[in-house]
Each structure stands twice: as C-alpha cells, then as structure tokens.
C-alpha cells in the first residue's frame, strides 16, 4: 500500500511526464503563419485546380529535414468534378497525394522535401479534374496548407512515405468555379 504522503509526489511526477510528452515537437501546436504560404492565387473549375503561392518565411521547414508540405484544394460537392489523369508542380520533390480513405474530394500536390522550399519564390500546383456531372454547376470548397513529415530520409517520391499531417491551415474558402487570392 502506498503511503498517502507520497500521493502529491506521484501526482507531480505524473504531471511532469504529461507536460514533457505534450511538449514534444510532434505534439506541439504549430503556428499557421510559420508553414503556410504568405500569399497566393487559386483557380478552380470543373477541368482543373491551379494554385500559385510563395512564402515570406520558410523557417518552419528549415528545422526539420523530413518536413513535407501539401497544397490542398477541397471540394465538398462530390458531383462537381473528379480526379483527372495529370498533375504537375515545381515544388521540390513533388508528389500527388493519395485520395485513399478521403471522405471528400481532396486534390493535393505536395513537396516531399519542404526544407528545400525557397523564400520569395513562386511555386505552383496544377491538378487536372474531370467534369463529373454536367448538371452540377458549383461546389463549396477551400484551399488548405498542410505540414507533415516523411517516415524516412530515403523515401522522397511516394505519397505513402508521408505521415499524418502535423498541422493544417485553411487559406481560403470559395464557391467553384472561382478564382481566389489570399
């Protein structure tokens, strides 16, 4: 049986363990302004989603050589458009994110080496879409910035190497078709 005098000491140590675990970088909150592009433009319609953007500050990526970044275009009306056959980007070590297990239409292109993103350089993502149902004329949606990390340094060209995002920030809301700036 534990002496009642030890309860405060045990509680103190348990609290310290919780604080240390929550302070670990993988659990800490990340300020959106440190990983989100500082400005950008998105054009969304039934044929494609095109994003161009740049960062004024890239420090959030510099500290972690395994950091990743994804530029997401999310459409809430599944009948508006569907995934096409082509994508392209000038992000470092670009990859197309998987749509497996997505419950909404999430068209994302990412950088497997976000630590190579340069300050004040314009980057772009282009994702071909297909007109799913002609009678669906619009869709609500949003543009997201997402920071994540790779499972290993040697794994750079596969979406399967990117773990659950560390943080997600909404950059803009829209009703497609649309052109939005942020």
Legacy VTK file of the C-alpha trace (Angstrom):
# vtk DataFile Version 3.0
C-alpha trace
ASCII
DATASET POLYDATA
POINTS 182 float
0.000 0.000 0.000
1.275 3.465 -0.906
1.650 5.911 1.907
-0.696 8.904 1.497
2.290 11.216 1.892
3.574 10.038 -1.494
0.394 10.947 -3.420
1.416 14.602 -4.029
4.856 13.479 -5.208
3.396 10.830 -7.534
0.913 13.369 -8.950
3.710 15.869 -9.512
5.815 13.335 -11.466
2.809 12.190 -13.491
2.089 15.815 -14.386
5.725 16.359 -15.421
5.629 13.299 -17.700
2.444 14.606 -19.367
3.995 18.064 -19.865
7.128 16.563 -21.413
5.133 14.328 -23.749
2.916 17.197 -24.896
5.936 19.442 -25.403
7.475 17.002 -27.897
7.609 18.653 -31.371
5.222 16.102 -32.872
2.550 17.135 -30.339
3.179 20.870 -30.169
0.818 23.268 -31.885
2.341 24.830 -34.998
1.518 28.432 -35.785
-0.045 28.536 -39.296
1.988 31.567 -40.316
5.213 29.572 -39.985
4.353 26.926 -42.613
1.543 28.463 -44.701
2.362 30.422 -47.840
2.253 34.175 -47.262
0.235 34.828 -50.420
-1.265 33.001 -53.336
-3.889 32.569 -56.006
-6.132 29.600 -56.773
-8.252 28.965 -59.861
-10.792 26.164 -59.554
-13.237 24.874 -62.156
-14.529 21.544 -63.495
-11.375 20.998 -65.589
-8.545 21.813 -63.186
-7.354 23.353 -59.962
-4.323 25.626 -60.266
-2.544 27.197 -57.294
0.389 29.579 -57.259
1.883 30.736 -53.971
5.016 31.898 -52.146
6.437 32.138 -48.646
7.937 35.156 -46.877
9.187 32.850 -44.125
10.340 29.227 -44.565
11.823 28.660 -41.111
9.180 26.045 -40.191
10.641 23.754 -42.866
14.326 24.529 -42.288
14.435 22.987 -38.822
13.181 19.581 -39.996
14.839 17.829 -42.971
11.933 15.350 -43.075
9.233 18.049 -43.286
6.637 17.890 -46.063
4.117 20.371 -47.413
0.829 19.839 -49.265
-1.291 22.381 -51.129
-4.864 21.088 -50.996
-7.944 22.010 -52.993
-11.008 20.554 -51.295
-14.421 20.338 -52.976
-17.440 19.439 -50.842
-19.851 18.574 -53.664
-18.623 15.194 -54.899
-20.590 15.542 -58.145
-18.818 18.731 -59.250
-15.543 17.227 -60.506
-13.416 14.143 -60.106
-9.736 13.332 -60.230
-8.138 13.625 -63.663
-5.133 11.874 -65.149
-2.481 14.560 -64.880
-0.790 16.782 -62.321
2.382 18.886 -62.240
4.202 21.138 -59.797
7.509 22.913 -59.303
7.577 22.124 -55.576
10.796 20.329 -54.562
10.355 16.543 -54.916
6.692 16.976 -55.843
4.188 14.150 -55.403
0.438 13.705 -55.852
-1.265 12.918 -52.574
-3.385 9.796 -52.406
-7.160 10.098 -52.234
-7.485 6.705 -50.500
-9.785 6.977 -47.464
-10.663 10.630 -48.217
-14.326 11.238 -47.459
-14.356 14.452 -49.522
-12.740 15.403 -52.829
-9.249 16.461 -51.781
-6.944 17.248 -54.691
-3.483 17.766 -53.222
0.048 18.052 -54.520
2.913 18.106 -52.072
6.628 18.514 -51.558
8.469 15.559 -50.023
11.379 17.873 -49.170
9.751 21.015 -47.853
13.096 22.043 -46.331
14.160 22.871 -49.927
11.329 25.397 -50.417
12.827 28.826 -51.057
11.664 32.120 -49.616
10.017 34.583 -52.087
9.943 32.059 -54.940
6.634 31.362 -56.657
5.540 27.727 -56.672
2.589 26.211 -58.478
0.438 23.085 -58.481
-1.809 22.033 -61.341
-4.238 19.147 -60.928
-6.401 18.024 -63.848
-10.066 17.450 -62.992
-12.867 15.837 -64.968
-16.440 17.120 -65.196
-18.284 14.511 -63.136
-21.931 15.520 -63.571
-22.759 18.305 -66.081
-25.873 19.331 -64.144
-23.821 20.102 -61.004
-22.826 23.732 -61.556
-20.954 24.652 -58.357
-19.304 23.407 -55.207
-18.253 24.907 -51.913
-14.608 24.352 -51.124
-11.420 25.555 -49.542
-7.682 25.787 -50.093
-5.547 24.304 -47.310
-1.888 24.410 -46.382
-0.729 21.205 -44.711
2.573 20.495 -42.974
3.632 16.912 -42.389
6.734 14.744 -42.310
8.254 11.746 -44.081
8.876 8.419 -42.388
12.496 8.168 -43.630
15.065 10.362 -45.382
15.431 7.928 -48.319
11.705 7.983 -49.105
11.062 11.063 -51.263
8.826 10.228 -54.234
5.880 8.397 -52.712
2.780 9.687 -51.015
2.955 6.558 -48.834
6.065 7.972 -47.128
4.193 10.977 -45.731
2.675 10.550 -42.298
-0.449 12.119 -40.901
-0.216 15.890 -41.104
1.375 17.814 -38.271
-0.901 20.782 -38.927
-3.486 22.074 -41.414
-4.465 25.683 -42.074
-7.333 26.935 -44.254
-6.040 29.631 -46.620
-9.255 30.478 -48.477
-12.914 29.472 -48.877
-14.680 29.608 -52.236
-17.649 28.564 -54.360
-16.348 26.911 -57.529
-15.902 27.854 -60.260
-13.733 30.536 -58.682
-10.517 32.495 -58.650
-9.437 33.391 -55.122
-6.482 35.266 -53.650
-5.184 35.088 -50.132
LINES 1 183
182 0 1 2 3 4 5 6 7 8 9 10 11 12 13 14 15 16 17 18 19 20 21 22 23 24 25 26 27 28 29 30 31 32 33 34 35 36 37 38 39 40 41 42 43 44 45 46 47 48 49 50 51 52 53 54 55 56 57 58 59 60 61 62 63 64 65 66 67 68 69 70 71 72 73 74 75 76 77 78 79 80 81 82 83 84 85 86 87 88 89 90 91 92 93 94 95 96 97 98 99 100 101 102 103 104 105 106 107 108 109 110 111 112 113 114 115 116 117 118 119 120 121 122 123 124 125 126 127 128 129 130 131 132 133 134 135 136 137 138 139 140 141 142 143 144 145 146 147 148 149 150 151 152 153 154 155 156 157 158 159 160 161 162 163 164 165 166 167 168 169 170 171 172 173 174 175 176 177 178 179 180 181
